[in-house]
Amino acid sequence: MRRTLPVACALSLFAAPPPLAAQAPRLSEFTRRFVSVDSPIVALTHVRVVDGTGAAPAEDQTIVIQGGKIAALGSARSVRVPRGAHVLDLSGHTVIPGLVGLHDHTFYTTSARSIQISSSAPRLYLASGVTTIRTTGSMSPYAELNLKRQIDAGQAPGPHLYVTGPYITGEAGSGMASALTPEQARRLVAYWAEEGVSWIKFYTAISRAAMQAAIDEAHKRGVKTTGHLCSVSFREAVALGIDNLEHGLFVNTDYDPAKQPDQCAQGSMAKLGSLDLTSEPVQQTIRDMTARNVAMTSTLAVFELFVPNRPPLEQRVLDAMAPDVRAEYLQTRARISEQGSFGIAPDVFRKAQDFDVAFVRAGGLLAAGVDPTGNGGALPGFGDQRNYELLIEAGFTPVQALQIMTSNGAKVLGGGAEFGTIAAGRRADLVVIRGDPIARPADIRNVVTVFKDGVGYDSARLIESVKGLVGVR
């Protein structure tokens, strides 16, 4: 049973409520169905704070929220609660920054379907504590641009969106964009930059010439670039000026002796299990990335789906899926576990985790995202929470894992001074968790309230509203 947070009022001689102009945009009647806290001033008291900077947790803290911002943060003894504040006694709870998902699509795939889920995805992200996402490749760019406008206007609940344009690749199928020449690449980037995307994503069959033209055009227009690569290796992409690289070691073809220029070699991933991460080629890739400040996005949750008998089945995940989607996912999961079936070997998965750790230890900027694709088992939001556990399994401490998933993501997006950490003056994007996810990582699932721009959303209501809908809408 979900416990209702105790509420009280405290008086002080300090801090009058802010003027109306400082309040968040008016929320629609529909959005308000999911709001549990919406007052001009809110005080979160007696709470454990993990601020996202890498600092150790601070016990018995008070956070004051005013005008959508963090107005004050400090020990419960030192912070005065403003007059008229809505006070939440959060003893036994932890507050972390809102998670920043850097590979968080609003479309969803299984082994048999691909569908835009503009209703269920934003609610699941927000319910799970993800307050900012980058869509990182779109199958329906206008659906995402329109969704961003709706959320920004308060018409629908959801995270802050950084919208990425359509996938840009070589020979394209499905909903991707084909750029076979530099001219085509420049035209695509120019068009989507004008339409309002803030990132461009390259896919597996792009050529170096087309990528170079696209990167140059994007940077000229203030747009950043990333990629799920194969035909172009990590070192090649870094040399061309890419800003971010997706999926880590799983898609890096730098180390495949069969790799041909501008061609995607088959079977590269299977060879990674025996890769020596201390070898000069690997270390050179990491040196190139760190020297050029190229960030990397870890998406362990989606690749784990192809490791036999992983991840552990969660009832909440199955409940969120439409019935036929659930049946299909369970069948696919069972097939992956059969001897000789398609999958990712455990040693390859472990090697990719080790690469994430090596990159960070060398000074690289690592962020994370769920990528709710593959066979459908990594859902929006829920998969972001699973990433937290997988980063800890990789060798990061819980505090480091949260830093990767909050402030690091904000830095990649260029918003590190505004969100991603808990400090006075930052945007009040905060996650209230029952328990202690530092001592017990599984507690990351116990989200009670998610503050976005200072408005508190009820996690349980958001999740309940999408039960049985993932894979449908």
C-alpha positions in Angstrom: 0.0 0.0 0.0 1.3 3.5 -0.9 1.9 5.6 2.2 0.6 9.2 2.1 3.2 11.7 2.9 2.5 13.7 6.1 1.8 17.4 5.4 2.1 20.3 7.8 2.5 24.1 7.7 5.3 26.0 9.2 5.5 29.8 9.8 8.5 32.1 9.5 9.2 35.8 9.4 11.1 35.3 6.1 10.2 34.9 2.4 6.8 36.0 1.2 5.3 34.0 -1.7 6.7 35.0 -5.1 4.6 37.1 -7.5 2.3 35.4 -9.9 4.6 36.0 -12.8 7.1 33.6 -11.3 4.7 30.7 -11.3 4.8 27.8 -13.7 2.6 27.8 -16.9 -1.0 27.0 -16.2 -1.6 23.3 -16.3 -4.6 21.8 -18.1 -7.4 20.0 -16.3 -6.0 16.7 -17.7 -2.5 17.3 -16.5 -3.7 18.3 -13.0 -5.2 14.8 -12.6 -1.6 13.7 -11.9 -0.5 16.6 -9.7 -0.2 16.0 -5.9 1.7 19.1 -4.9 1.3 22.5 -6.4 1.9 25.4 -4.0 3.8 28.7 -4.4 6.3 27.6 -1.8 7.0 24.0 -0.9 9.5 22.7 1.8 10.8 19.2 1.7 12.0 18.6 5.3 14.1 15.9 7.1 15.1 14.2 3.9 18.3 12.5 2.7 19.7 14.4 -0.3 22.0 13.0 -3.0 22.7 16.1 -5.0 24.0 14.6 -8.3 27.5 16.2 -8.0 29.2 13.0 -6.8 29.1 14.2 -3.2 28.1 11.8 -0.4 24.5 11.8 0.7 23.5 14.5 3.2 21.1 13.5 6.0 18.3 15.5 7.6 18.1 18.2 4.9 15.5 20.8 3.9 14.9 21.9 0.4 12.7 25.0 -0.3 11.0 25.2 -3.7 9.7 28.6 -4.8 8.8 29.8 -8.3 9.8 26.6 -9.9 13.3 26.9 -8.6 15.3 25.6 -5.6 15.3 28.6 -3.3 17.3 27.0 -0.4 19.1 23.8 0.5 20.7 22.9 3.8 20.4 21.1 7.1 17.0 21.0 8.7 18.5 23.1 11.6 19.9 25.8 9.4 17.2 26.4 6.7 14.2 28.5 7.7 10.9 27.4 6.2 9.2 30.4 4.6 5.8 31.6 5.9 2.8 29.8 4.3 4.9 27.0 2.8 3.4 23.6 2.0 5.6 21.4 4.1 6.3 17.7 3.5 8.0 15.8 6.3 10.1 13.3 4.3 11.8 11.4 7.1 12.8 8.0 5.7 12.9 9.3 2.1 15.6 10.3 -0.3 15.6 13.2 -2.8 17.7 13.0 -6.0 17.8 15.3 -9.0 15.4 14.5 -11.8 17.0 11.8 -14.0 18.2 13.0 -17.5 17.6 10.3 -20.1 19.9 10.7 -23.1 18.6 7.9 -25.2 14.9 8.0 -24.3 12.6 7.6 -27.4 8.9 8.3 -27.4 8.5 5.4 -29.8 8.7 1.7 -28.8 9.6 -1.5 -30.6 9.4 -5.2 -30.1 10.5 -8.0 -32.3 7.3 -7.5 -34.4 6.2 -3.8 -34.1 7.3 -0.2 -34.0 4.9 2.4 -32.6 4.8 6.0 -31.5 3.7 6.0 -27.8 3.2 9.7 -27.2 0.6 9.0 -24.4 2.3 6.3 -22.4 6.0 7.1 -22.8 6.0 10.7 -21.3 3.9 9.5 -18.3 6.2 6.5 -17.6 9.3 8.7 -17.9 7.9 11.3 -15.5 6.5 8.6 -13.1 10.0 7.0 -12.9 11.7 10.3 -12.0 13.0 11.1 -15.5 12.4 14.9 -15.8 14.4 15.5 -19.0 14.9 13.4 -22.1 16.7 13.6 -25.4 14.8 11.5 -27.9 18.0 10.5 -29.8 16.5 9.5 -33.1 12.9 9.9 -34.2 10.6 7.8 -36.3 8.0 10.6 -36.1 9.8 13.9 -35.7 6.6 16.0 -35.9 4.9 13.9 -33.3 7.7 14.6 -30.9 7.9 18.3 -31.8 4.2 18.6 -31.2 4.5 16.6 -28.0 7.2 18.9 -26.7 4.9 21.9 -27.3 2.0 20.3 -25.5 4.1 19.4 -22.5 5.8 22.8 -22.4 2.3 24.4 -22.4 1.1 22.2 -19.6 -1.4 20.4 -21.8 0.1 17.0 -21.1 2.3 15.5 -18.3 5.8 14.6 -19.3 9.5 15.4 -19.0 11.4 18.3 -20.7 12.1 17.2 -24.3 15.2 17.7 -26.4 14.0 16.5 -29.8 16.3 14.8 -32.2 15.6 14.7 -35.9 15.0 11.5 -38.0 17.7 8.9 -38.1 20.2 9.9 -40.9 21.8 6.9 -42.6 22.9 5.7 -46.0 20.5 3.4 -47.8 17.4 3.8 -45.7 14.4 1.8 -45.0 11.4 2.2 -42.7 11.1 5.8 -41.3 14.8 6.8 -41.6 16.3 9.5 -43.8 18.7 8.6 -46.5 21.8 10.8 -47.1 24.0 9.2 -49.8 25.8 12.5 -50.6 27.1 15.4 -48.6 24.6 17.6 -50.3 21.7 15.5 -49.2 23.1 15.4 -45.7 23.4 19.2 -45.5 19.9 19.6 -46.8 18.4 17.2 -44.3 20.1 18.9 -41.3 19.2 22.4 -42.5 15.5 21.4 -42.9 15.2 19.8 -39.5 17.1 22.5 -37.7 14.6 25.0 -39.1 11.8 22.8 -37.9 13.1 23.0 -34.3 15.2 19.9 -33.5 18.2 20.4 -31.2 20.1 17.2 -32.1 20.8 15.1 -35.2 21.5 11.3 -35.0 23.4 9.2 -37.5 22.7 5.5 -38.0 24.7 2.5 -39.0 25.1 2.9 -42.8 26.1 6.6 -43.0 29.3 7.4 -44.9 32.1 9.6 -43.6 31.6 12.2 -46.3 27.9 12.5 -45.5 28.5 12.6 -41.8 31.1 15.3 -42.1 28.8 17.5 -44.2 26.0 16.9 -41.7 28.1 17.7 -38.7 29.4 21.0 -40.3 25.8 22.1 -41.1 24.5 21.2 -37.7 27.2 23.1 -35.8 26.7 26.1 -38.1 23.1 26.1 -36.9 23.7 25.5 -33.2 22.6 21.8 -33.4 24.5 18.9 -31.9 25.2 15.5 -33.3 25.3 11.9 -32.0 25.2 8.5 -33.5 24.5 4.7 -33.3 27.4 3.8 -35.6 28.8 0.9 -37.5 30.0 2.0 -41.0 31.9 4.8 -39.3 34.0 3.9 -36.3 34.2 5.8 -33.0 37.7 7.2 -33.8 36.6 8.2 -37.3 33.4 10.0 -36.0 35.5 11.8 -33.3 37.8 13.1 -36.0 34.8 14.3 -38.0 33.6 16.4 -35.0 30.7 14.4 -33.6 29.5 15.6 -30.1 28.3 12.3 -28.6 28.4 8.6 -29.2 25.6 6.2 -28.4 25.6 2.6 -26.9 29.3 2.4 -25.9 31.4 -0.6 -26.9 28.5 -2.6 -28.3 28.5 -0.6 -31.6 32.2 0.5 -31.9 33.9 -1.1 -34.9 37.3 0.4 -34.3 38.6 -3.1 -33.3 37.3 -5.3 -36.1 40.0 -6.3 -38.5 37.4 -7.1 -41.2 36.1 -3.5 -41.1 36.1 -1.8 -44.5 35.8 2.0 -45.0 32.2 3.2 -44.9 31.0 -0.3 -44.6 29.2 -2.0 -41.6 31.0 -5.2 -40.9 28.8 -8.1 -39.8 29.5 -9.9 -36.5 31.6 -7.2 -34.9 29.9 -7.4 -31.6 30.5 -11.1 -31.1 34.3 -10.5 -31.3 34.3 -8.0 -28.4 34.3 -10.7 -25.6 38.1 -11.3 -26.1 39.0 -7.6 -26.5 41.8 -6.3 -24.2 40.6 -3.0 -22.9 44.2 -2.1 -21.9 45.4 -2.5 -25.4 46.7 0.5 -27.4 43.8 0.6 -29.9 41.2 0.8 -27.1 43.2 3.3 -25.1 43.6 5.4 -28.2 39.9 5.5 -28.8 39.4 6.7 -25.2 42.1 9.3 -25.5 40.6 10.7 -28.7 37.2 11.0 -27.2 38.4 12.6 -24.0 40.7 15.0 -25.9 37.8 16.2 -28.1 35.3 16.2 -25.2 33.1 13.7 -27.0 30.6 12.3 -24.5 29.3 8.7 -24.5 25.8 7.4 -23.7 25.5 4.1 -21.9 22.3 2.1 -22.8 22.9 -1.1 -20.8 19.2 -1.7 -20.2 18.3 -2.3 -23.8 21.3 -4.6 -24.5 20.7 -6.6 -21.4 17.4 -7.8 -23.1 19.5 -9.9 -25.4 21.6 -11.6 -22.7 20.0 -15.0 -21.9 17.7 -15.0 -18.8 18.1 -11.2 -18.2 16.8 -8.9 -16.9 14.8 -10.2 -13.9 11.2 -10.2 -14.7 9.2 -7.4 -13.0 5.4 -7.6 -12.7 5.1 -3.8 -13.1 6.8 -4.0 -16.5 4.4 -6.8 -17.7 1.4 -4.9 -16.3 2.3 -1.8 -18.3 2.4 -3.7 -21.6 -0.6 -4.3 -23.8 -1.6 -8.0 -23.4 -0.4 -9.1 -26.9 2.8 -7.1 -26.4 3.4 -8.9 -23.1 2.9 -12.3 -24.7 5.2 -11.5 -27.6 7.9 -10.2 -25.3 7.8 -13.3 -23.1 8.1 -15.5 -26.2 11.1 -13.6 -27.5 12.7 -13.7 -24.1 12.3 -17.5 -24.0 13.8 -17.9 -27.4 16.9 -15.8 -26.6 17.5 -18.2 -23.7 17.5 -21.3 -25.9 20.9 -22.9 -26.8 22.3 -21.4 -30.0 19.7 -18.7 -30.3 20.4 -15.0 -31.2 21.6 -13.0 -28.2 24.5 -11.2 -26.6 27.0 -13.4 -24.8 27.4 -12.6 -21.1 31.2 -11.9 -21.6 30.4 -9.3 -24.3 27.9 -7.6 -22.0 30.4 -7.5 -19.2 33.1 -6.1 -21.5 30.8 -3.3 -22.5 30.3 -2.5 -18.8 34.0 -2.5 -18.3 34.5 -0.1 -21.2 32.0 2.3 -19.6 34.1 2.3 -16.4 37.4 2.6 -18.3 36.1 5.6 -20.2 35.0 7.4 -17.0 38.3 6.6 -15.2 40.1 8.2 -18.1 38.2 11.4 -17.7 35.3 10.8 -20.2 31.8 12.2 -19.7 29.4 9.3 -19.5 25.6 9.7 -19.5 22.8 7.1 -19.8 19.4 6.3 -21.3 17.1 3.4 -21.7 16.4 3.1 -25.5 13.0 1.5 -25.2 13.4 -0.6 -28.4 14.9 -4.0 -29.0 12.5 -6.8 -28.0 10.4 -4.4 -25.9 11.5 -5.4 -22.4 13.1 -2.1 -21.4 10.2 0.3 -20.9 10.4 4.1 -20.8 11.4 5.2 -17.3 11.5 1.7 -15.8 14.5 1.0 -18.0 16.2 4.2 -16.9 15.9 2.9 -13.3 17.3 -0.5 -14.4 20.3 1.4 -15.8 21.1 2.6 -12.3 21.4 -1.0 -11.1 23.4 -2.0 -14.2 25.9 0.9 -13.8 26.4 -0.2 -10.2 26.9 -3.8 -11.4 29.5 -2.4 -13.8 31.6 -1.1 -10.9 30.4 2.4 -10.3 29.3 3.4 -6.8 25.6 4.3 -6.4 26.6 8.0 -6.0 28.6 7.8 -9.2 25.8 6.1 -11.0 23.4 8.8 -10.0 25.8 11.5 -11.2 26.0 9.8 -14.6 22.2 9.7 -14.8 21.7 13.3 -13.7 24.4 16.0 -13.8 26.4 14.3 -16.6 23.3 14.1 -18.8 22.6 17.8 -18.1 26.2 18.7 -19.1 25.9 16.8 -22.4 22.7 18.8 -23.2 24.4 22.1 -22.3 22.1 22.6 -19.3 24.4 21.8 -16.4 24.0 25.3 -14.9 20.2 24.9 -14.9 19.3 21.3 -14.0 20.9 17.9 -13.1 22.0 18.8 -9.6 20.3 20.0 -6.4 21.5 23.5 -5.5 20.0 26.9 -4.8 19.0 28.5 -8.0 18.7 25.3 -10.0 15.4 24.2 -11.6 13.2 22.3 -9.1 13.3 19.0 -10.9 13.5 16.5 -8.0 12.6 12.9 -7.3 11.2 11.9 -3.9 12.0 8.2 -3.2 10.8 6.1 -0.3 13.8 4.5 1.2 17.5 4.8 0.4 18.7 3.9 -3.1 22.3 4.4 -2.1 22.2 1.7 0.5 19.6 -0.4 -1.4 19.8 0.3 -5.2 16.4 -1.4 -5.8 14.8 1.4 -3.9 15.3 3.5 -7.0 11.9 2.1 -8.0 10.1 3.5 -5.0 9.3 6.9 -6.5 6.6 8.7 -4.6 6.6 12.3 -6.0 8.4 13.8 -9.0 8.8 17.5 -9.0 9.2 19.1 -12.4 9.6 22.9 -12.4 8.5 22.9 -8.8 5.2 21.0 -9.4 4.9 17.6 -7.8 3.4 14.7 -9.8 2.1 11.6 -8.2 4.1 8.6 -9.6 1.5 6.0 -8.8 -1.3 7.9 -10.6 0.9 8.3 -13.7 1.8 4.6 -13.8 -1.8 3.5 -13.2 -3.0 5.6 -16.1 -0.8 3.7 -18.7 -1.4 0.1 -17.5 -1.9 -2.2 -20.4 -1.2 0.6 -22.9 2.5 0.4 -23.7 2.8 -0.8 -27.3 -0.6 0.6 -28.2 -0.6 4.4 -27.5 
